[in-house]
Amino acid sequence: MADDLEQQPQGWLSSWLPAWRPTSMSQLKNVEARILQCLQNKFLARYVSLPNQNKIWTVTVSPELRDRTPLVMVHGFGGGVGLWILNMDSLSARRTLHTFDLLGFGRSSRPTFPRDPEGAENEFVTSIETWRETMGIPSMILLGHSLGGFLATSYSIKYPERAWPGTAIPTRLQAQVCGLL
């Protein structure tokens, strides 16, 4: 399958990362499959193809719970969907949960990013918005860790009507998240 081919790194991110990091898309796929076996709730793992040909690796937990605003979790620098594994079942008990590999990370596409910080930020935020549109999610609760928290906030500033309720997390969910993270 073409999605499983090892991708050659390119762009600002790969040129910035130290050269010592060994990577293997097939090894990542195998390890992630073992990690996802820990989930008790129903889940779907798939590529979401964006109109610009990029693909975002996405894991959806409890997809049948469509009556509440979904929780979308954005990993930090050097992370991926596996970062959230110990929290996914609890946080998806009453609502659908989505997590994805940001472009340039994990199993997602490795596009060339602008070299300036604002351009790179805009590329990430735009990819999250395009992912949301492609997924058919009208609004979402964003939860981010590290770089993911920065991007969730940046997204919420640019698209306040789609990131419910802005950058704040509802008190009940916040208590649940704080107890688990």
GIURGI-V360898 format. One record per residue. N is the residue number from 0. RES is the residue in three letters. PHI is phi in whole degrees, 0 to 359 (999 if undefined). PSI is psi as a letter, one per 40 degrees, with the letter a starting at -180 (999 if undefined). OMEGA is omega in whole degrees, 0 to 359 (NA if undefined). Layout:
BEGIN
N	RES	PHI	PSI	OMEGA
N	RES	PHI	PSI	OMEGA
END
This chain:
BEGIN
0	MET	999	h	184
1	ALA	298	d	181
2	ASP	293	d	183
3	ASP	268	e	180
4	LEU	292	i	177
5	GLU	291	h	183
6	GLN	264	h	176
7	GLN	280	h	180
8	PRO	295	i	178
9	GLN	206	i	176
10	GLY	94	a	187
11	TRP	295	d	184
12	LEU	293	d	182
13	SER	291	d	179
14	SER	286	d	181
15	TRP	274	d	183
16	LEU	296	i	178
17	PRO	299	i	184
18	ALA	286	e	184
19	TRP	281	e	185
20	ARG	281	h	176
21	PRO	282	i	179
22	THR	228	i	177
23	SER	206	h	180
24	MET	297	d	181
25	SER	291	d	178
26	GLN	294	d	177
27	LEU	301	d	180
28	LYS	302	d	181
29	ASN	293	d	180
30	VAL	295	d	180
31	GLU	297	d	178
32	ALA	300	d	178
33	ARG	293	d	179
34	ILE	296	d	183
35	LEU	293	e	176
36	GLN	296	e	178
37	CYS	288	e	182
38	LEU	292	h	176
39	GLN	267	d	181
40	ASN	281	i	177
41	LYS	298	h	178
42	PHE	214	i	174
43	LEU	236	h	176
44	ALA	235	h	185
45	ARG	197	i	172
46	TYR	273	h	172
47	VAL	252	h	182
48	SER	275	h	178
49	LEU	268	i	181
50	PRO	303	d	181
51	ASN	273	e	178
52	GLN	80	e	174
53	ASN	287	i	178
54	LYS	235	h	179
55	ILE	246	h	178
56	TRP	288	h	189
57	THR	229	h	172
58	VAL	241	h	178
59	THR	243	h	180
60	VAL	248	h	182
61	SER	58	f	182
62	PRO	295	e	181
63	GLU	283	e	182
64	LEU	271	g	187
65	ARG	262	e	185
66	ASP	276	e	179
67	ARG	237	i	176
68	THR	299	h	182
69	PRO	287	i	174
70	LEU	266	h	178
71	VAL	242	h	183
72	MET	251	h	184
73	VAL	245	h	183
74	HIS	287	i	179
75	GLY	267	a	182
76	PHE	299	h	179
77	GLY	80	e	182
78	GLY	262	a	179
79	GLY	187	a	184
80	VAL	300	d	181
81	GLY	295	e	179
82	LEU	304	d	189
83	TRP	265	e	192
84	ILE	307	d	183
85	LEU	287	e	181
86	ASN	253	e	190
87	MET	297	d	182
88	ASP	297	d	181
89	SER	296	d	183
90	LEU	285	e	179
91	SER	253	e	181
92	ALA	293	d	183
93	ARG	234	e	179
94	ARG	204	i	175
95	THR	293	i	179
96	LEU	237	h	175
97	HIS	239	h	168
98	THR	221	i	184
99	PHE	213	i	173
100	ASP	276	h	175
101	LEU	303	i	174
102	LEU	305	h	181
103	GLY	89	e	182
104	PHE	233	i	174
105	GLY	52	b	184
106	ARG	263	e	179
107	SER	281	i	180
108	SER	301	i	179
109	ARG	245	g	181
110	PRO	286	i	173
111	THR	280	h	181
112	PHE	262	i	172
113	PRO	300	i	182
114	ARG	278	d	180
115	ASP	274	i	184
116	PRO	302	d	181
117	GLU	295	d	178
118	GLY	294	d	178
119	ALA	294	d	177
120	GLU	301	d	179
121	ASN	299	d	178
122	GLU	298	d	178
123	PHE	297	d	183
124	VAL	298	d	178
125	THR	297	d	179
126	SER	293	d	176
127	ILE	295	d	179
128	GLU	295	d	179
129	THR	294	d	175
130	TRP	300	d	179
131	ARG	302	d	179
132	GLU	299	d	181
133	THR	296	d	179
134	MET	285	e	181
135	GLY	75	f	180
136	ILE	265	h	181
137	PRO	293	d	177
138	SER	209	i	185
139	MET	208	i	170
140	ILE	264	h	180
141	LEU	261	h	176
142	LEU	229	h	182
143	GLY	233	i	177
144	HIS	244	h	175
145	SER	58	b	177
146	LEU	306	d	178
147	GLY	297	d	176
148	GLY	293	d	176
149	PHE	299	d	181
150	LEU	292	d	176
151	ALA	297	d	178
152	THR	293	d	179
153	SER	300	d	177
154	TYR	299	d	182
155	SER	296	d	177
156	ILE	289	d	182
157	LYS	284	d	183
158	TYR	232	g	185
159	PRO	298	d	181
160	GLU	283	e	183
161	ARG	255	d	180
162	ALA	259	g	187
163	TRP	279	h	341
164	PRO	266	g	187
165	GLY	78	b	181
166	THR	264	e	181
167	ALA	276	i	176
168	ILE	256	h	179
169	PRO	308	i	186
170	THR	306	d	181
171	ARG	298	d	180
172	LEU	292	d	180
173	GLN	299	d	179
174	ALA	297	d	179
175	GLN	295	d	181
176	VAL	297	d	182
177	CYS	298	d	178
178	GLY	286	e	184
179	LEU	253	d	184
180	LEU	270	999	NA
END
